[in-house]
Amino acid sequence: MAVRIRLKRVGRRHRPFYRVAAVDGRRSRDSKVIEELGFYDPCNKDPVQQVSLKRDRIDYWLSVGAQATDTVRSLLKRQEVGSPSDS
C-alpha cells in the first residue's frame, strides 16, 4: 500500500479548510484516512494559527516511506518539519 500525506478538504464553499492526513494513495481526495496529522486553514490571517501539525507522527510516516504531495511538502518545509525533500 502506497501511503501519501495529502490534504483533505472539509471546509464549506468559498471557505476552504483542510486536514493533513495519511491516506492510501489509491483513494480519492476526501475518502477515508489512515490517520489525521494536522490541519491547514488558508483563510486565517494569523500565520501561527494557519497551520497545526503533529510533528512526531509526520516524521514517523515519512520514515516508513510515505510520500508527501507537493502542497503538503511546501507546508512541511515552511513549518520546518521532517525531511520532506527525501523523495
PyMOL Python script that loads the backbone (N, CA, C, O; Angstrom):
from pymol import cmd

cmd.read_pdbstr("""\
ATOM      1  N   MET A   1       0.845  -1.168   0.000  1.00  0.00           N
ATOM      2  CA  MET A   1       0.000   0.000   0.000  1.00  0.00           C
ATOM      3  C   MET A   1       0.898   1.241   0.000  1.00  0.00           C
ATOM      4  O   MET A   1       1.744   1.391   0.881  1.00  0.00           O
ATOM      5  N   ALA A   2       0.722   2.116  -0.966  1.00  0.00           N
ATOM      6  CA  ALA A   2       1.481   3.356  -1.058  1.00  0.00           C
ATOM      7  C   ALA A   2       0.757   4.432  -0.257  1.00  0.00           C
ATOM      8  O   ALA A   2      -0.343   4.850  -0.619  1.00  0.00           O
ATOM      9  N   VAL A   3       1.374   4.874   0.822  1.00  0.00           N
ATOM     10  CA  VAL A   3       0.758   5.875   1.682  1.00  0.00           C
ATOM     11  C   VAL A   3       1.203   7.259   1.226  1.00  0.00           C
ATOM     12  O   VAL A   3       2.386   7.491   0.976  1.00  0.00           O
ATOM     13  N   ARG A   4       0.250   8.166   1.120  1.00  0.00           N
ATOM     14  CA  ARG A   4       0.525   9.548   0.751  1.00  0.00           C
ATOM     15  C   ARG A   4       0.084  10.452   1.903  1.00  0.00           C
ATOM     16  O   ARG A   4      -0.915  10.181   2.570  1.00  0.00           O
ATOM     17  N   ILE A   5       0.832  11.515   2.125  1.00  0.00           N
ATOM     18  CA  ILE A   5       0.417  12.542   3.076  1.00  0.00           C
ATOM     19  C   ILE A   5      -0.143  13.662   2.226  1.00  0.00           C
ATOM     20  O   ILE A   5       0.587  14.309   1.475  1.00  0.00           O
ATOM     21  N   ARG A   6      -1.439  13.891   2.346  1.00  0.00           N
ATOM     22  CA  ARG A   6      -2.113  14.852   1.475  1.00  0.00           C
ATOM     23  C   ARG A   6      -3.132  15.670   2.245  1.00  0.00           C
ATOM     24  O   ARG A   6      -3.385  15.426   3.425  1.00  0.00           O
ATOM     25  N   LEU A   7      -3.715  16.647   1.557  1.00  0.00           N
ATOM     26  CA  LEU A   7      -4.749  17.492   2.151  1.00  0.00           C
ATOM     27  C   LEU A   7      -6.124  16.909   1.858  1.00  0.00           C
ATOM     28  O   LEU A   7      -6.384  16.414   0.762  1.00  0.00           O
ATOM     29  N   LYS A   8      -6.998  16.977   2.856  1.00  0.00           N
ATOM     30  CA  LYS A   8      -8.384  16.537   2.711  1.00  0.00           C
ATOM     31  C   LYS A   8      -9.263  17.749   2.975  1.00  0.00           C
ATOM     32  O   LYS A   8      -9.217  18.317   4.066  1.00  0.00           O
ATOM     33  N   ARG A   9     -10.061  18.152   1.998  1.00  0.00           N
ATOM     34  CA  ARG A   9     -10.879  19.356   2.146  1.00  0.00           C
ATOM     35  C   ARG A   9     -12.127  19.062   2.962  1.00  0.00           C
ATOM     36  O   ARG A   9     -12.871  18.126   2.671  1.00  0.00           O
ATOM     37  N   VAL A  10     -12.346  19.882   3.995  1.00  0.00           N
ATOM     38  CA  VAL A  10     -13.525  19.726   4.832  1.00  0.00           C
ATOM     39  C   VAL A  10     -14.275  21.040   5.015  1.00  0.00           C
ATOM     40  O   VAL A  10     -15.301  21.054   5.694  1.00  0.00           O
ATOM     41  N   GLY A  11     -13.811  22.128   4.444  1.00  0.00           N
ATOM     42  CA  GLY A  11     -14.447  23.432   4.610  1.00  0.00           C
ATOM     43  C   GLY A  11     -15.680  23.593   3.744  1.00  0.00           C
ATOM     44  O   GLY A  11     -15.948  22.778   2.861  1.00  0.00           O
ATOM     45  N   ARG A  12     -16.418  24.638   4.005  1.00  0.00           N
ATOM     46  CA  ARG A  12     -17.611  24.903   3.211  1.00  0.00           C
ATOM     47  C   ARG A  12     -17.228  25.606   1.906  1.00  0.00           C
ATOM     48  O   ARG A  12     -16.056  25.888   1.658  1.00  0.00           O
ATOM     49  N   ARG A  13     -18.219  25.876   1.097  1.00  0.00           N
ATOM     50  CA  ARG A  13     -17.986  26.534  -0.176  1.00  0.00           C
ATOM     51  C   ARG A  13     -17.435  27.948   0.046  1.00  0.00           C
ATOM     52  O   ARG A  13     -17.947  28.691   0.884  1.00  0.00           O
ATOM     53  N   HIS A  14     -16.407  28.309  -0.692  1.00  0.00           N
ATOM     54  CA  HIS A  14     -15.731  29.612  -0.627  1.00  0.00           C
ATOM     55  C   HIS A  14     -15.042  29.860   0.712  1.00  0.00           C
ATOM     56  O   HIS A  14     -14.637  30.988   0.992  1.00  0.00           O
ATOM     57  N   ARG A  15     -14.904  28.853   1.525  1.00  0.00           N
ATOM     58  CA  ARG A  15     -14.202  28.957   2.815  1.00  0.00           C
ATOM     59  C   ARG A  15     -13.432  27.665   3.042  1.00  0.00           C
ATOM     60  O   ARG A  15     -13.831  26.837   3.861  1.00  0.00           O
ATOM     61  N   PRO A  16     -12.312  27.485   2.309  1.00  0.00           N
ATOM     62  CA  PRO A  16     -11.593  26.217   2.397  1.00  0.00           C
ATOM     63  C   PRO A  16     -10.952  25.993   3.760  1.00  0.00           C
ATOM     64  O   PRO A  16     -10.489  26.929   4.411  1.00  0.00           O
ATOM     65  N   PHE A  17     -10.938  24.749   4.169  1.00  0.00           N
ATOM     66  CA  PHE A  17     -10.266  24.295   5.383  1.00  0.00           C
ATOM     67  C   PHE A  17      -9.806  22.879   5.080  1.00  0.00           C
ATOM     68  O   PHE A  17     -10.584  22.070   4.575  1.00  0.00           O
ATOM     69  N   TYR A  18      -8.562  22.572   5.378  1.00  0.00           N
ATOM     70  CA  TYR A  18      -8.009  21.277   5.002  1.00  0.00           C
ATOM     71  C   TYR A  18      -7.447  20.556   6.218  1.00  0.00           C
ATOM     72  O   TYR A  18      -6.932  21.178   7.147  1.00  0.00           O
ATOM     73  N   ARG A  19      -7.557  19.236   6.193  1.00  0.00           N
ATOM     74  CA  ARG A  19      -6.880  18.401   7.175  1.00  0.00           C
ATOM     75  C   ARG A  19      -5.711  17.727   6.481  1.00  0.00           C
ATOM     76  O   ARG A  19      -5.843  17.242   5.357  1.00  0.00           O
ATOM     77  N   VAL A  20      -4.576  17.696   7.147  1.00  0.00           N
ATOM     78  CA  VAL A  20      -3.414  16.971   6.643  1.00  0.00           C
ATOM     79  C   VAL A  20      -3.584  15.536   7.119  1.00  0.00           C
ATOM     80  O   VAL A  20      -3.747  15.288   8.314  1.00  0.00           O
ATOM     81  N   ALA A  21      -3.544  14.583   6.175  1.00  0.00           N
ATOM     82  CA  ALA A  21      -3.861  13.204   6.539  1.00  0.00           C
ATOM     83  C   ALA A  21      -2.971  12.219   5.806  1.00  0.00           C
ATOM     84  O   ALA A  21      -2.510  12.482   4.694  1.00  0.00           O
ATOM     85  N   ALA A  22      -2.736  11.084   6.442  1.00  0.00           N
ATOM     86  CA  ALA A  22      -2.070   9.953   5.800  1.00  0.00           C
ATOM     87  C   ALA A  22      -3.167   9.094   5.170  1.00  0.00           C
ATOM     88  O   ALA A  22      -4.075   8.629   5.859  1.00  0.00           O
ATOM     89  N   VAL A  23      -3.072   8.887   3.842  1.00  0.00           N
ATOM     90  CA  VAL A  23      -4.130   8.223   3.085  1.00  0.00           C
ATOM     91  C   VAL A  23      -3.510   7.202   2.149  1.00  0.00           C
ATOM     92  O   VAL A  23      -2.392   7.387   1.668  1.00  0.00           O
ATOM     93  N   ASP A  24      -4.237   6.125   1.894  1.00  0.00           N
ATOM     94  CA  ASP A  24      -3.836   5.179   0.860  1.00  0.00           C
ATOM     95  C   ASP A  24      -3.815   5.944  -0.465  1.00  0.00           C
ATOM     96  O   ASP A  24      -4.789   6.618  -0.798  1.00  0.00           O
ATOM     97  N   GLY A  25      -2.740   5.851  -1.211  1.00  0.00           N
ATOM     98  CA  GLY A  25      -2.568   6.617  -2.435  1.00  0.00           C
ATOM     99  C   GLY A  25      -3.595   6.346  -3.507  1.00  0.00           C
ATOM    100  O   GLY A  25      -3.759   7.164  -4.412  1.00  0.00           O
ATOM    101  N   ARG A  26      -4.298   5.221  -3.439  1.00  0.00           N
ATOM    102  CA  ARG A  26      -5.287   4.881  -4.454  1.00  0.00           C
ATOM    103  C   ARG A  26      -6.666   5.457  -4.165  1.00  0.00           C
ATOM    104  O   ARG A  26      -7.557   5.369  -5.010  1.00  0.00           O
ATOM    105  N   ARG A  27      -6.857   6.037  -3.004  1.00  0.00           N
ATOM    106  CA  ARG A  27      -8.166   6.582  -2.632  1.00  0.00           C
ATOM    107  C   ARG A  27      -8.334   8.016  -3.135  1.00  0.00           C
ATOM    108  O   ARG A  27      -7.360   8.684  -3.480  1.00  0.00           O
ATOM    109  N   SER A  28      -9.581   8.473  -3.169  1.00  0.00           N
ATOM    110  CA  SER A  28      -9.864   9.829  -3.629  1.00  0.00           C
ATOM    111  C   SER A  28      -9.509  10.857  -2.550  1.00  0.00           C
ATOM    112  O   SER A  28      -9.174  10.490  -1.424  1.00  0.00           O
ATOM    113  N   ARG A  29      -9.584  12.121  -2.894  1.00  0.00           N
ATOM    114  CA  ARG A  29      -9.134  13.209  -2.026  1.00  0.00           C
ATOM    115  C   ARG A  29      -9.834  13.226  -0.668  1.00  0.00           C
ATOM    116  O   ARG A  29      -9.173  13.377   0.359  1.00  0.00           O
ATOM    117  N   ASP A  30     -11.154  13.074  -0.646  1.00  0.00           N
ATOM    118  CA  ASP A  30     -11.905  13.217   0.598  1.00  0.00           C
ATOM    119  C   ASP A  30     -12.361  11.880   1.171  1.00  0.00           C
ATOM    120  O   ASP A  30     -13.345  11.830   1.909  1.00  0.00           O
ATOM    121  N   SER A  31     -11.672  10.817   0.847  1.00  0.00           N
ATOM    122  CA  SER A  31     -12.090   9.492   1.310  1.00  0.00           C
ATOM    123  C   SER A  31     -11.556   9.191   2.713  1.00  0.00           C
ATOM    124  O   SER A  31     -10.998  10.062   3.379  1.00  0.00           O
ATOM    125  N   LYS A  32     -11.737   7.951   3.141  1.00  0.00           N
ATOM    126  CA  LYS A  32     -11.307   7.507   4.461  1.00  0.00           C
ATOM    127  C   LYS A  32      -9.789   7.636   4.605  1.00  0.00           C
ATOM    128  O   LYS A  32      -9.035   7.329   3.682  1.00  0.00           O
ATOM    129  N   VAL A  33      -9.362   8.091   5.773  1.00  0.00           N
ATOM    130  CA  VAL A  33      -7.936   8.305   6.017  1.00  0.00           C
ATOM    131  C   VAL A  33      -7.404   7.260   6.993  1.00  0.00           C
ATOM    132  O   VAL A  33      -8.168   6.633   7.728  1.00  0.00           O
ATOM    133  N   ILE A  34      -6.095   7.086   6.990  1.00  0.00           N
ATOM    134  CA  ILE A  34      -5.443   6.194   7.945  1.00  0.00           C
ATOM    135  C   ILE A  34      -5.255   6.933   9.268  1.00  0.00           C
ATOM    136  O   ILE A  34      -5.543   6.399  10.340  1.00  0.00           O
ATOM    137  N   GLU A  35      -4.757   8.193   9.172  1.00  0.00           N
ATOM    138  CA  GLU A  35      -4.516   8.980  10.380  1.00  0.00           C
ATOM    139  C   GLU A  35      -4.547  10.467  10.037  1.00  0.00           C
ATOM    140  O   GLU A  35      -4.019  10.890   9.009  1.00  0.00           O
ATOM    141  N   GLU A  36      -5.170  11.253  10.911  1.00  0.00           N
ATOM    142  CA  GLU A  36      -5.179  12.709  10.775  1.00  0.00           C
ATOM    143  C   GLU A  36      -3.885  13.250  11.379  1.00  0.00           C
ATOM    144  O   GLU A  36      -3.514  12.877  12.492  1.00  0.00           O
ATOM    145  N   LEU A  37      -3.193  14.136  10.642  1.00  0.00           N
ATOM    146  CA  LEU A  37      -1.885  14.615  11.078  1.00  0.00           C
ATOM    147  C   LEU A  37      -1.843  16.113  11.365  1.00  0.00           C
ATOM    148  O   LEU A  37      -0.790  16.643  11.720  1.00  0.00           O
ATOM    149  N   GLY A  38      -2.965  16.794  11.216  1.00  0.00           N
ATOM    150  CA  GLY A  38      -2.994  18.221  11.492  1.00  0.00           C
ATOM    151  C   GLY A  38      -4.024  18.907  10.625  1.00  0.00           C
ATOM    152  O   GLY A  38      -4.885  18.255  10.033  1.00  0.00           O
ATOM    153  N   PHE A  39      -3.935  20.237  10.552  1.00  0.00           N
ATOM    154  CA  PHE A  39      -4.859  20.980   9.698  1.00  0.00           C
ATOM    155  C   PHE A  39      -4.159  22.174   9.072  1.00  0.00           C
ATOM    156  O   PHE A  39      -3.093  22.596   9.521  1.00  0.00           O
ATOM    157  N   TYR A  40      -4.781  22.713   8.020  1.00  0.00           N
ATOM    158  CA  TYR A  40      -4.300  23.896   7.317  1.00  0.00           C
ATOM    159  C   TYR A  40      -5.503  24.766   6.994  1.00  0.00           C
ATOM    160  O   TYR A  40      -6.432  24.325   6.318  1.00  0.00           O
ATOM    161  N   ASP A  41      -5.482  25.997   7.476  1.00  0.00           N
ATOM    162  CA  ASP A  41      -6.574  26.943   7.258  1.00  0.00           C
ATOM    163  C   ASP A  41      -6.037  28.133   6.464  1.00  0.00           C
ATOM    164  O   ASP A  41      -5.522  29.078   7.063  1.00  0.00           O
ATOM    165  N   PRO A  42      -6.141  28.114   5.136  1.00  0.00           N
ATOM    166  CA  PRO A  42      -5.555  29.184   4.330  1.00  0.00           C
ATOM    167  C   PRO A  42      -6.253  30.535   4.493  1.00  0.00           C
ATOM    168  O   PRO A  42      -5.678  31.558   4.122  1.00  0.00           O
ATOM    169  N   CYS A  43      -7.453  30.574   5.025  1.00  0.00           N
ATOM    170  CA  CYS A  43      -8.181  31.835   5.189  1.00  0.00           C
ATOM    171  C   CYS A  43      -7.845  32.551   6.489  1.00  0.00           C
ATOM    172  O   CYS A  43      -8.198  33.719   6.651  1.00  0.00           O
ATOM    173  N   ASN A  44      -7.187  31.895   7.398  1.00  0.00           N
ATOM    174  CA  ASN A  44      -6.817  32.510   8.663  1.00  0.00           C
ATOM    175  C   ASN A  44      -5.655  33.472   8.421  1.00  0.00           C
ATOM    176  O   ASN A  44      -4.650  33.087   7.824  1.00  0.00           O
ATOM    177  N   LYS A  45      -5.780  34.702   8.873  1.00  0.00           N
ATOM    178  CA  LYS A  45      -4.759  35.721   8.622  1.00  0.00           C
ATOM    179  C   LYS A  45      -3.549  35.584   9.547  1.00  0.00           C
ATOM    180  O   LYS A  45      -2.459  36.048   9.214  1.00  0.00           O
ATOM    181  N   ASP A  46      -3.736  34.953  10.697  1.00  0.00           N
ATOM    182  CA  ASP A  46      -2.637  34.770  11.649  1.00  0.00           C
ATOM    183  C   ASP A  46      -1.800  33.562  11.233  1.00  0.00           C
ATOM    184  O   ASP A  46      -2.297  32.437  11.271  1.00  0.00           O
ATOM    185  N   PRO A  47      -0.536  33.768  10.835  1.00  0.00           N
ATOM    186  CA  PRO A  47       0.269  32.635  10.357  1.00  0.00           C
ATOM    187  C   PRO A  47       0.519  31.561  11.415  1.00  0.00           C
ATOM    188  O   PRO A  47       0.780  30.408  11.070  1.00  0.00           O
ATOM    189  N   VAL A  48       0.443  31.918  12.690  1.00  0.00           N
ATOM    190  CA  VAL A  48       0.645  30.932  13.756  1.00  0.00           C
ATOM    191  C   VAL A  48      -0.530  29.961  13.817  1.00  0.00           C
ATOM    192  O   VAL A  48      -0.341  28.770  14.060  1.00  0.00           O
ATOM    193  N   GLN A  49      -1.742  30.468  13.597  1.00  0.00           N
ATOM    194  CA  GLN A  49      -2.940  29.633  13.666  1.00  0.00           C
ATOM    195  C   GLN A  49      -3.334  29.046  12.319  1.00  0.00           C
ATOM    196  O   GLN A  49      -4.321  28.317  12.234  1.00  0.00           O
ATOM    197  N   GLN A  50      -2.591  29.347  11.280  1.00  0.00           N
ATOM    198  CA  GLN A  50      -2.935  28.873   9.945  1.00  0.00           C
ATOM    199  C   GLN A  50      -2.627  27.392   9.767  1.00  0.00           C
ATOM    200  O   GLN A  50      -3.363  26.691   9.073  1.00  0.00           O
ATOM    201  N   VAL A  51      -1.549  26.904  10.385  1.00  0.00           N
ATOM    202  CA  VAL A  51      -1.143  25.513  10.237  1.00  0.00           C
ATOM    203  C   VAL A  51      -0.871  24.914  11.603  1.00  0.00           C
ATOM    204  O   VAL A  51      -0.213  25.527  12.443  1.00  0.00           O
ATOM    205  N   SER A  52      -1.385  23.707  11.820  1.00  0.00           N
ATOM    206  CA  SER A  52      -1.095  22.953  13.033  1.00  0.00           C
ATOM    207  C   SER A  52      -0.788  21.524  12.613  1.00  0.00           C
ATOM    208  O   SER A  52      -1.597  20.883  11.943  1.00  0.00           O
ATOM    209  N   LEU A  53       0.388  21.021  13.007  1.00  0.00           N
ATOM    210  CA  LEU A  53       0.820  19.691  12.578  1.00  0.00           C
ATOM    211  C   LEU A  53       1.281  18.858  13.765  1.00  0.00           C
ATOM    212  O   LEU A  53       1.842  19.380  14.728  1.00  0.00           O
ATOM    213  N   LYS A  54       1.037  17.550  13.679  1.00  0.00           N
ATOM    214  CA  LYS A  54       1.569  16.605  14.656  1.00  0.00           C
ATOM    215  C   LYS A  54       2.941  16.174  14.137  1.00  0.00           C
ATOM    216  O   LYS A  54       3.055  15.231  13.355  1.00  0.00           O
ATOM    217  N   ARG A  55       3.967  16.875  14.582  1.00  0.00           N
ATOM    218  CA  ARG A  55       5.310  16.691  14.034  1.00  0.00           C
ATOM    219  C   ARG A  55       5.845  15.271  14.205  1.00  0.00           C
ATOM    220  O   ARG A  55       6.438  14.721  13.277  1.00  0.00           O
ATOM    221  N   ASP A  56       5.646  14.680  15.366  1.00  0.00           N
ATOM    222  CA  ASP A  56       6.185  13.343  15.599  1.00  0.00           C
ATOM    223  C   ASP A  56       5.537  12.305  14.687  1.00  0.00           C
ATOM    224  O   ASP A  56       6.213  11.396  14.206  1.00  0.00           O
ATOM    225  N   ARG A  57       4.246  12.429  14.448  1.00  0.00           N
ATOM    226  CA  ARG A  57       3.554  11.461  13.576  1.00  0.00           C
ATOM    227  C   ARG A  57       3.928  11.661  12.111  1.00  0.00           C
ATOM    228  O   ARG A  57       4.033  10.690  11.361  1.00  0.00           O
ATOM    229  N   ILE A  58       4.129  12.912  11.697  1.00  0.00           N
ATOM    230  CA  ILE A  58       4.558  13.163  10.322  1.00  0.00           C
ATOM    231  C   ILE A  58       5.960  12.605  10.109  1.00  0.00           C
ATOM    232  O   ILE A  58       6.235  12.005   9.070  1.00  0.00           O
ATOM    233  N   ASP A  59       6.851  12.798  11.087  1.00  0.00           N
ATOM    234  CA  ASP A  59       8.190  12.212  10.993  1.00  0.00           C
ATOM    235  C   ASP A  59       8.117  10.697  10.894  1.00  0.00           C
ATOM    236  O   ASP A  59       8.872  10.085  10.138  1.00  0.00           O
ATOM    237  N   TYR A  60       7.209  10.086  11.659  1.00  0.00           N
ATOM    238  CA  TYR A  60       7.049   8.633  11.595  1.00  0.00           C
ATOM    239  C   TYR A  60       6.622   8.191  10.197  1.00  0.00           C
ATOM    240  O   TYR A  60       7.227   7.285   9.624  1.00  0.00           O
ATOM    241  N   TRP A  61       5.586   8.824   9.645  1.00  0.00           N
ATOM    242  CA  TRP A  61       5.087   8.414   8.330  1.00  0.00           C
ATOM    243  C   TRP A  61       6.132   8.623   7.245  1.00  0.00           C
ATOM    244  O   TRP A  61       6.246   7.802   6.335  1.00  0.00           O
ATOM    245  N   LEU A  62       6.899   9.706   7.327  1.00  0.00           N
ATOM    246  CA  LEU A  62       7.963   9.920   6.347  1.00  0.00           C
ATOM    247  C   LEU A  62       9.062   8.875   6.497  1.00  0.00           C
ATOM    248  O   LEU A  62       9.663   8.455   5.508  1.00  0.00           O
ATOM    249  N   SER A  63       9.326   8.454   7.737  1.00  0.00           N
ATOM    250  CA  SER A  63      10.383   7.464   7.962  1.00  0.00           C
ATOM    251  C   SER A  63      10.013   6.075   7.453  1.00  0.00           C
ATOM    252  O   SER A  63      10.897   5.291   7.108  1.00  0.00           O
ATOM    253  N   VAL A  64       8.712   5.757   7.402  1.00  0.00           N
ATOM    254  CA  VAL A  64       8.304   4.439   6.912  1.00  0.00           C
ATOM    255  C   VAL A  64       7.977   4.453   5.425  1.00  0.00           C
ATOM    256  O   VAL A  64       7.489   3.458   4.889  1.00  0.00           O
ATOM    257  N   GLY A  65       8.244   5.584   4.746  1.00  0.00           N
ATOM    258  CA  GLY A  65       8.129   5.603   3.297  1.00  0.00           C
ATOM    259  C   GLY A  65       6.939   6.333   2.714  1.00  0.00           C
ATOM    260  O   GLY A  65       6.712   6.249   1.507  1.00  0.00           O
ATOM    261  N   ALA A  66       6.176   7.040   3.514  1.00  0.00           N
ATOM    262  CA  ALA A  66       5.048   7.799   2.967  1.00  0.00           C
ATOM    263  C   ALA A  66       5.577   8.955   2.129  1.00  0.00           C
ATOM    264  O   ALA A  66       6.602   9.553   2.456  1.00  0.00           O
ATOM    265  N   GLN A  67       4.873   9.263   1.053  1.00  0.00           N
ATOM    266  CA  GLN A  67       5.257  10.358   0.167  1.00  0.00           C
ATOM    267  C   GLN A  67       4.311  11.532   0.377  1.00  0.00           C
ATOM    268  O   GLN A  67       3.092  11.361   0.342  1.00  0.00           O
ATOM    269  N   ALA A  68       4.861  12.719   0.593  1.00  0.00           N
ATOM    270  CA  ALA A  68       4.042  13.918   0.752  1.00  0.00           C
ATOM    271  C   ALA A  68       3.739  14.500  -0.626  1.00  0.00           C
ATOM    272  O   ALA A  68       4.586  14.475  -1.519  1.00  0.00           O
ATOM    273  N   THR A  69       2.516  15.026  -0.794  1.00  0.00           N
ATOM    274  CA  THR A  69       2.182  15.703  -2.045  1.00  0.00           C
ATOM    275  C   THR A  69       2.949  17.020  -2.098  1.00  0.00           C
ATOM    276  O   THR A  69       3.517  17.450  -1.094  1.00  0.00           O
ATOM    277  N   ASP A  70       2.966  17.656  -3.257  1.00  0.00           N
ATOM    278  CA  ASP A  70       3.719  18.900  -3.421  1.00  0.00           C
ATOM    279  C   ASP A  70       3.248  19.987  -2.462  1.00  0.00           C
ATOM    280  O   ASP A  70       4.067  20.694  -1.875  1.00  0.00           O
ATOM    281  N   THR A  71       1.941  20.123  -2.302  1.00  0.00           N
ATOM    282  CA  THR A  71       1.399  21.146  -1.417  1.00  0.00           C
ATOM    283  C   THR A  71       1.773  20.865   0.034  1.00  0.00           C
ATOM    284  O   THR A  71       2.175  21.772   0.763  1.00  0.00           O
ATOM    285  N   VAL A  72       1.640  19.621   0.446  1.00  0.00           N
ATOM    286  CA  VAL A  72       1.988  19.262   1.823  1.00  0.00           C
ATOM    287  C   VAL A  72       3.490  19.414   2.031  1.00  0.00           C
ATOM    288  O   VAL A  72       3.927  19.841   3.100  1.00  0.00           O
ATOM    289  N   ARG A  73       4.274  19.072   1.033  1.00  0.00           N
ATOM    290  CA  ARG A  73       5.723  19.219   1.137  1.00  0.00           C
ATOM    291  C   ARG A  73       6.097  20.682   1.372  1.00  0.00           C
ATOM    292  O   ARG A  73       7.000  20.966   2.158  1.00  0.00           O
ATOM    293  N   SER A  74       5.414  21.613   0.702  1.00  0.00           N
ATOM    294  CA  SER A  74       5.713  23.033   0.913  1.00  0.00           C
ATOM    295  C   SER A  74       5.272  23.483   2.308  1.00  0.00           C
ATOM    296  O   SER A  74       5.940  24.310   2.929  1.00  0.00           O
ATOM    297  N   LEU A  75       4.150  22.945   2.807  1.00  0.00           N
ATOM    298  CA  LEU A  75       3.727  23.262   4.179  1.00  0.00           C
ATOM    299  C   LEU A  75       4.750  22.755   5.195  1.00  0.00           C
ATOM    300  O   LEU A  75       5.084  23.455   6.151  1.00  0.00           O
ATOM    301  N   LEU A  76       5.242  21.539   4.982  1.00  0.00           N
ATOM    302  CA  LEU A  76       6.223  20.961   5.899  1.00  0.00           C
ATOM    303  C   LEU A  76       7.518  21.754   5.871  1.00  0.00           C
ATOM    304  O   LEU A  76       8.146  21.967   6.907  1.00  0.00           O
ATOM    305  N   LYS A  77       7.909  22.183   4.700  1.00  0.00           N
ATOM    306  CA  LYS A  77       9.134  22.972   4.582  1.00  0.00           C
ATOM    307  C   LYS A  77       8.980  24.305   5.299  1.00  0.00           C
ATOM    308  O   LYS A  77       9.899  24.762   5.979  1.00  0.00           O
ATOM    309  N   ARG A  78       7.808  24.931   5.143  1.00  0.00           N
ATOM    310  CA  ARG A  78       7.541  26.213   5.794  1.00  0.00           C
ATOM    311  C   ARG A  78       7.513  26.061   7.313  1.00  0.00           C
ATOM    312  O   ARG A  78       7.932  26.968   8.032  1.00  0.00           O
ATOM    313  N   GLN A  79       7.025  24.925   7.807  1.00  0.00           N
ATOM    314  CA  GLN A  79       6.944  24.678   9.251  1.00  0.00           C
ATOM    315  C   GLN A  79       8.203  23.993   9.793  1.00  0.00           C
ATOM    316  O   GLN A  79       8.317  23.754  10.995  1.00  0.00           O
ATOM    317  N   GLU A  80       9.151  23.679   8.891  1.00  0.00           N
ATOM    318  CA  GLU A  80      10.409  23.008   9.258  1.00  0.00           C
ATOM    319  C   GLU A  80      10.151  21.683   9.971  1.00  0.00           C
ATOM    320  O   GLU A  80      10.674  21.436  11.058  1.00  0.00           O
ATOM    321  N   VAL A  81       9.342  20.840   9.345  1.00  0.00           N
ATOM    322  CA  VAL A  81       9.002  19.528   9.892  1.00  0.00           C
ATOM    323  C   VAL A  81       9.632  18.456   9.038  1.00  0.00           C
ATOM    324  O   VAL A  81       9.595  18.538   7.810  1.00  0.00           O
ATOM    325  N   GLY A  82      10.224  17.430   9.682  1.00  0.00           N
ATOM    326  CA  GLY A  82      10.728  16.261   8.966  1.00  0.00           C
ATOM    327  C   GLY A  82      11.755  16.610   7.913  1.00  0.00           C
ATOM    328  O   GLY A  82      12.377  17.672   7.946  1.00  0.00           O
ATOM    329  N   SER A  83      11.918  15.691   6.978  1.00  0.00           N
ATOM    330  CA  SER A  83      12.815  15.920   5.840  1.00  0.00           C
ATOM    331  C   SER A  83      12.017  15.670   4.572  1.00  0.00           C
ATOM    332  O   SER A  83      12.198  14.631   3.936  1.00  0.00           O
ATOM    333  N   PRO A  84      11.134  16.594   4.182  1.00  0.00           N
ATOM    334  CA  PRO A  84      10.262  16.364   3.051  1.00  0.00           C
ATOM    335  C   PRO A  84      10.991  16.291   1.718  1.00  0.00           C
ATOM    336  O   PRO A  84      10.401  15.857   0.729  1.00  0.00           O
ATOM    337  N   SER A  85      12.257  16.702   1.656  1.00  0.00           N
ATOM    338  CA  SER A  85      12.996  16.646   0.395  1.00  0.00           C
ATOM    339  C   SER A  85      13.478  15.242   0.086  1.00  0.00           C
ATOM    340  O   SER A  85      13.955  14.993  -1.021  1.00  0.00           O
ATOM    341  N   ASP A  86      13.368  14.306   1.040  1.00  0.00           N
ATOM    342  CA  ASP A  86      13.789  12.915   0.827  1.00  0.00           C
ATOM    343  C   ASP A  86      12.722  12.163   0.067  1.00  0.00           C
ATOM    344  O   ASP A  86      11.975  11.389   0.665  1.00  0.00           O
ATOM    345  N   SER A  87      12.631  12.365  -1.220  1.00  0.00           N
ATOM    346  CA  SER A  87      11.611  11.689  -2.026  1.00  0.00           C
ATOM    347  C   SER A  87      12.206  10.612  -2.850  1.00  0.00           C
ATOM    348  O   SER A  87      11.492   9.937  -3.592  1.00  0.00           O
TER     349      SER A  87
END
""", "prot")
cmd.dss("prot")
cmd.show_as("cartoon", "prot")
cmd.util.cbc("prot")
cmd.orient("prot")
